[in-house]
Amino acid sequence: MYHSSRSAKERDVYRQKFVETKVWKSNFCMIGNFFLR
């Protein structure tokens, strides 16, 4: 399915960064709501 292992690896890295950013933003929002209460 993959053209090469390199492209698959790059996509995994991109997905990991995307997930980390998403988690960081959700944590930031939860912390912000906690302090705003």
N, C-alpha and C positions, 0 to 999 in steps of 0.2 A: 504494500500500500504506500509506504514512504518511498520517495525517490532516492533518498540517501539517509544514513543515520545522522548526518550532520543537520539536515533540515529538521528531523524529528527532535534532535537535541535542542536546537534553537527554539522550536515551538514549545517544548517543555519548559525552557527557561522563561520564555515570554509568558506562558500560562502561570508559572510560579510567581513571577513579579506581579502579574495582574491580580492573583489571589491575595498576595501579601498586601498590595495597595488597598484592595477591597476590605480586607480584615482590619487594616490600620484605620481606614475611614470609619468603619462601623464602630471600632473601639473608641475612636475620637468622639463620635457622636454620642455614644453611651456615656462617656466621661463628661462631656459637655452637659448633657441632660441631667446627670447626677449632681453637678455643681450648680446648675441653674434652678434646681428645685428649692 
